[in-house]
Amino acid sequence: MNDNVLKYIKRIFNIITLLGFVATIIGAVYLWRMGVFQNQTALQQLILAHRFLGPLIFFCLQIIQVIVPIIPGGFTMAAGVLIFGPVWGFIYNYVGIVLGSFLLFHFGRKYGQSLVQTFIKEKAYRKYMGWVQKGQRKFNIIFALLILSPIAPDDALVLIASQTKMSWRFLFWTMILCKPIPILAYSYLLIYGGGFLEKIL
């Protein structure tokens, strides 16, 4: 991938991210004016008015936001639980994020370092690759432990992993077994943490 192509990809990525950010603000203001943020039932009815289209759009959004960070992942995870309930919200979050991570790993493997550095800043890239230099086995352990954390930069970690000798099998089982814990922790902390603080303050 030559420099011109890399610059073109970076430009597209920046434009998409900016447009996604603007669209999120506009959408949030629109929904706020409709009163759905003050009424969870109204929010659920708005999304579920289309029984199949609503969940499908949300599911696809979760996949896309892993690859291109249009909307903060924490926001969509919390929204999934609020809209679809604790069971289906978790399922849509879990499956969407895991599939998005697999696609990101594939793209990293296919397009190499140039693509990875499009998404990850040089300083962070050097730090992560320093972990790789400690050995593949140590990196795999660090990777699995960080995937368990609700605050780790999963997208960046998956891209870095794509540049190592990590097997698809290891990635698959790490995401399947480790990802549910941070999804549950992050989603419910965002949703119920604010209410708990309101009660004690």
C-alpha beads as a LAMMPS data file, in Angstrom:
LAMMPS data file: protein, C-alpha beads

201 atoms
200 bonds

1 atom types
1 bond types

-500.0 500.0 xlo xhi
-500.0 500.0 ylo yhi
-500.0 500.0 zlo zhi

Masses

1 110.0

Atoms # bond

1 1 1 0.000 0.000 0.000
2 1 1 1.749 3.163 -1.208
3 1 1 1.774 6.547 0.552
4 1 1 -0.896 8.066 -1.706
5 1 1 -3.328 5.238 -1.032
6 1 1 -2.570 5.423 2.685
7 1 1 -3.260 9.175 2.743
8 1 1 -6.501 8.570 0.853
9 1 1 -7.630 5.946 3.363
10 1 1 -6.766 8.213 6.287
11 1 1 -8.739 11.052 4.715
12 1 1 -11.788 8.843 4.184
13 1 1 -11.491 7.493 7.720
14 1 1 -11.344 11.026 9.178
15 1 1 -14.333 12.153 7.108
16 1 1 -16.430 9.145 8.114
17 1 1 -15.537 9.631 11.778
18 1 1 -16.423 13.328 11.625
19 1 1 -19.719 12.658 9.843
20 1 1 -20.565 9.954 12.357
21 1 1 -19.866 12.326 15.232
22 1 1 -22.050 15.048 13.709
23 1 1 -24.826 12.548 12.957
24 1 1 -24.701 11.300 16.561
25 1 1 -25.151 14.834 17.916
26 1 1 -28.007 15.600 15.515
27 1 1 -29.693 12.294 16.310
28 1 1 -29.301 12.818 20.053
29 1 1 -30.841 16.307 19.856
30 1 1 -33.717 14.997 17.735
31 1 1 -34.459 12.152 20.151
32 1 1 -34.171 14.497 23.129
33 1 1 -36.753 16.855 21.587
34 1 1 -39.044 13.866 21.102
35 1 1 -38.707 13.106 24.804
36 1 1 -37.395 9.565 24.397
37 1 1 -34.422 10.130 26.720
38 1 1 -36.785 11.097 29.519
39 1 1 -39.019 8.103 28.850
40 1 1 -37.367 4.710 28.329
41 1 1 -40.666 3.192 27.149
42 1 1 -40.918 5.785 24.384
43 1 1 -37.338 4.994 23.304
44 1 1 -38.086 1.283 23.174
45 1 1 -41.282 1.839 21.203
46 1 1 -39.447 4.054 18.723
47 1 1 -36.808 1.408 17.988
48 1 1 -39.090 -1.603 18.170
49 1 1 -41.792 -0.048 15.982
50 1 1 -40.101 -2.038 13.227
51 1 1 -39.834 -5.426 14.862
52 1 1 -37.026 -6.784 12.691
53 1 1 -35.481 -3.671 11.166
54 1 1 -34.717 -2.013 14.523
55 1 1 -32.655 -4.917 15.939
56 1 1 -30.998 -5.489 12.548
57 1 1 -29.878 -1.860 12.275
58 1 1 -28.530 -1.895 15.820
59 1 1 -26.727 -5.210 15.247
60 1 1 -25.071 -3.903 12.068
61 1 1 -24.161 -0.675 13.850
62 1 1 -22.325 -2.646 16.534
63 1 1 -20.312 -4.474 13.886
64 1 1 -19.449 -1.260 12.027
65 1 1 -18.496 0.762 15.123
66 1 1 -15.796 -1.808 15.935
67 1 1 -14.186 -1.311 12.518
68 1 1 -14.807 2.435 12.163
69 1 1 -15.388 4.268 15.477
70 1 1 -18.343 6.333 14.296
71 1 1 -20.070 6.209 17.698
72 1 1 -18.404 5.434 21.066
73 1 1 -18.790 1.722 21.815
74 1 1 -19.791 2.348 25.419
75 1 1 -22.747 4.455 24.260
76 1 1 -24.075 1.763 21.923
77 1 1 -23.599 -0.998 24.508
78 1 1 -25.644 0.885 27.087
79 1 1 -28.258 1.775 24.451
80 1 1 -28.595 -1.895 23.503
81 1 1 -29.484 -2.924 27.053
82 1 1 -31.849 0.030 27.547
83 1 1 -33.698 -0.570 24.294
84 1 1 -33.785 -4.346 23.969
85 1 1 -33.599 -5.364 27.605
86 1 1 -30.842 -7.163 29.548
87 1 1 -30.980 -10.452 27.617
88 1 1 -31.417 -9.439 23.983
89 1 1 -29.424 -6.249 24.522
90 1 1 -26.495 -8.325 25.721
91 1 1 -26.838 -10.793 22.832
92 1 1 -26.900 -8.063 20.173
93 1 1 -23.940 -6.302 21.806
94 1 1 -21.925 -9.487 22.245
95 1 1 -22.422 -11.016 18.801
96 1 1 -22.065 -7.689 16.981
97 1 1 -18.842 -6.691 18.752
98 1 1 -17.274 -10.141 18.366
99 1 1 -18.091 -10.335 14.646
100 1 1 -16.766 -6.795 14.180
101 1 1 -13.531 -7.799 15.927
102 1 1 -13.119 -10.801 13.620
103 1 1 -13.578 -8.572 10.562
104 1 1 -11.083 -6.049 11.939
105 1 1 -8.526 -8.819 12.532
106 1 1 -9.061 -10.054 8.967
107 1 1 -8.580 -6.585 7.482
108 1 1 -5.433 -6.082 9.566
109 1 1 -4.015 -9.369 8.303
110 1 1 -4.954 -8.641 4.714
111 1 1 -3.754 -5.026 4.415
112 1 1 -0.914 -5.051 6.917
113 1 1 0.945 -2.393 8.874
114 1 1 -0.150 0.507 6.676
115 1 1 -3.810 -0.046 7.541
116 1 1 -3.066 -0.584 11.224
117 1 1 -1.168 2.699 11.463
118 1 1 -4.096 4.448 9.806
119 1 1 -6.168 3.688 12.891
120 1 1 -3.489 3.724 15.598
121 1 1 -1.228 6.655 16.401
122 1 1 2.508 6.119 16.018
123 1 1 3.262 6.382 19.747
124 1 1 0.592 3.842 20.686
125 1 1 1.673 1.562 17.838
126 1 1 5.268 1.478 19.109
127 1 1 4.075 0.756 22.651
128 1 1 1.911 -2.165 21.583
129 1 1 4.563 -3.614 19.291
130 1 1 6.947 -3.453 22.252
131 1 1 4.686 -5.983 23.969
132 1 1 4.898 -8.211 20.895
133 1 1 8.688 -8.194 21.091
134 1 1 8.472 -9.862 24.499
135 1 1 7.307 -13.011 22.741
136 1 1 4.092 -14.272 21.181
137 1 1 3.042 -16.273 24.225
138 1 1 3.433 -13.294 26.577
139 1 1 1.593 -11.052 24.150
140 1 1 -1.262 -13.562 23.921
141 1 1 -1.597 -13.543 27.717
142 1 1 -1.543 -9.722 27.844
143 1 1 -4.075 -9.613 25.009
144 1 1 -6.501 -11.972 26.767
145 1 1 -6.223 -10.105 30.080
146 1 1 -6.855 -6.749 28.408
147 1 1 -9.871 -8.094 26.486
148 1 1 -11.292 -8.963 29.916
149 1 1 -11.008 -5.308 30.926
150 1 1 -13.979 -3.008 30.220
151 1 1 -11.681 -0.029 29.613
152 1 1 -9.065 -1.572 27.297
153 1 1 -8.819 -0.286 23.688
154 1 1 -10.088 -3.513 22.129
155 1 1 -10.094 -2.275 18.538
156 1 1 -6.441 -1.236 18.708
157 1 1 -5.495 -4.502 20.419
158 1 1 -7.191 -6.574 17.713
159 1 1 -5.396 -4.621 14.990
160 1 1 -2.034 -5.099 16.714
161 1 1 -2.794 -8.804 17.173
162 1 1 -3.393 -9.082 13.434
163 1 1 0.269 -8.115 12.902
164 1 1 1.552 -10.938 15.111
165 1 1 1.587 -14.716 14.796
166 1 1 -1.583 -15.016 16.865
167 1 1 -3.752 -17.787 15.467
168 1 1 -7.349 -17.377 14.458
169 1 1 -8.197 -20.121 16.942
170 1 1 -6.679 -18.205 19.859
171 1 1 -8.423 -14.993 18.813
172 1 1 -11.746 -16.802 18.420
173 1 1 -11.743 -18.399 21.863
174 1 1 -10.371 -15.285 23.565
175 1 1 -13.176 -13.139 22.172
176 1 1 -15.850 -15.779 22.805
177 1 1 -14.824 -16.460 26.418
178 1 1 -13.446 -13.116 27.584
179 1 1 -15.657 -10.542 25.872
180 1 1 -18.941 -11.190 27.759
181 1 1 -17.521 -9.955 31.076
182 1 1 -16.511 -6.417 29.984
183 1 1 -19.681 -6.032 27.893
184 1 1 -21.824 -6.810 30.931
185 1 1 -19.709 -4.672 33.244
186 1 1 -19.555 -1.646 30.943
187 1 1 -23.201 -1.726 29.907
188 1 1 -24.679 -2.083 33.356
189 1 1 -22.228 0.332 34.965
190 1 1 -23.229 3.051 32.512
191 1 1 -26.932 2.346 32.933
192 1 1 -27.260 1.720 36.654
193 1 1 -24.195 3.528 37.970
194 1 1 -25.754 6.940 37.429
195 1 1 -28.946 5.931 39.220
196 1 1 -26.981 4.529 42.156
197 1 1 -24.996 7.758 42.501
198 1 1 -28.223 9.781 42.467
199 1 1 -29.539 7.731 45.395
200 1 1 -26.479 8.125 47.609
201 1 1 -25.776 11.813 46.861

Bonds

1 1 1 2
2 1 2 3
3 1 3 4
4 1 4 5
5 1 5 6
6 1 6 7
7 1 7 8
8 1 8 9
9 1 9 10
10 1 10 11
11 1 11 12
12 1 12 13
13 1 13 14
14 1 14 15
15 1 15 16
16 1 16 17
17 1 17 18
18 1 18 19
19 1 19 20
20 1 20 21
21 1 21 22
22 1 22 23
23 1 23 24
24 1 24 25
25 1 25 26
26 1 26 27
27 1 27 28
28 1 28 29
29 1 29 30
30 1 30 31
31 1 31 32
32 1 32 33
33 1 33 34
34 1 34 35
35 1 35 36
36 1 36 37
37 1 37 38
38 1 38 39
39 1 39 40
40 1 40 41
41 1 41 42
42 1 42 43
43 1 43 44
44 1 44 45
45 1 45 46
46 1 46 47
47 1 47 48
48 1 48 49
49 1 49 50
50 1 50 51
51 1 51 52
52 1 52 53
53 1 53 54
54 1 54 55
55 1 55 56
56 1 56 57
57 1 57 58
58 1 58 59
59 1 59 60
60 1 60 61
61 1 61 62
62 1 62 63
63 1 63 64
64 1 64 65
65 1 65 66
66 1 66 67
67 1 67 68
68 1 68 69
69 1 69 70
70 1 70 71
71 1 71 72
72 1 72 73
73 1 73 74
74 1 74 75
75 1 75 76
76 1 76 77
77 1 77 78
78 1 78 79
79 1 79 80
80 1 80 81
81 1 81 82
82 1 82 83
83 1 83 84
84 1 84 85
85 1 85 86
86 1 86 87
87 1 87 88
88 1 88 89
89 1 89 90
90 1 90 91
91 1 91 92
92 1 92 93
93 1 93 94
94 1 94 95
95 1 95 96
96 1 96 97
97 1 97 98
98 1 98 99
99 1 99 100
100 1 100 101
101 1 101 102
102 1 102 103
103 1 103 104
104 1 104 105
105 1 105 106
106 1 106 107
107 1 107 108
108 1 108 109
109 1 109 110
110 1 110 111
111 1 111 112
112 1 112 113
113 1 113 114
114 1 114 115
115 1 115 116
116 1 116 117
117 1 117 118
118 1 118 119
119 1 119 120
120 1 120 121
121 1 121 122
122 1 122 123
123 1 123 124
124 1 124 125
125 1 125 126
126 1 126 127
127 1 127 128
128 1 128 129
129 1 129 130
130 1 130 131
131 1 131 132
132 1 132 133
133 1 133 134
134 1 134 135
135 1 135 136
136 1 136 137
137 1 137 138
138 1 138 139
139 1 139 140
140 1 140 141
141 1 141 142
142 1 142 143
143 1 143 144
144 1 144 145
145 1 145 146
146 1 146 147
147 1 147 148
148 1 148 149
149 1 149 150
150 1 150 151
151 1 151 152
152 1 152 153
153 1 153 154
154 1 154 155
155 1 155 156
156 1 156 157
157 1 157 158
158 1 158 159
159 1 159 160
160 1 160 161
161 1 161 162
162 1 162 163
163 1 163 164
164 1 164 165
165 1 165 166
166 1 166 167
167 1 167 168
168 1 168 169
169 1 169 170
170 1 170 171
171 1 171 172
172 1 172 173
173 1 173 174
174 1 174 175
175 1 175 176
176 1 176 177
177 1 177 178
178 1 178 179
179 1 179 180
180 1 180 181
181 1 181 182
182 1 182 183
183 1 183 184
184 1 184 185
185 1 185 186
186 1 186 187
187 1 187 188
188 1 188 189
189 1 189 190
190 1 190 191
191 1 191 192
192 1 192 193
193 1 193 194
194 1 194 195
195 1 195 196
196 1 196 197
197 1 197 198
198 1 198 199
199 1 199 200
200 1 200 201
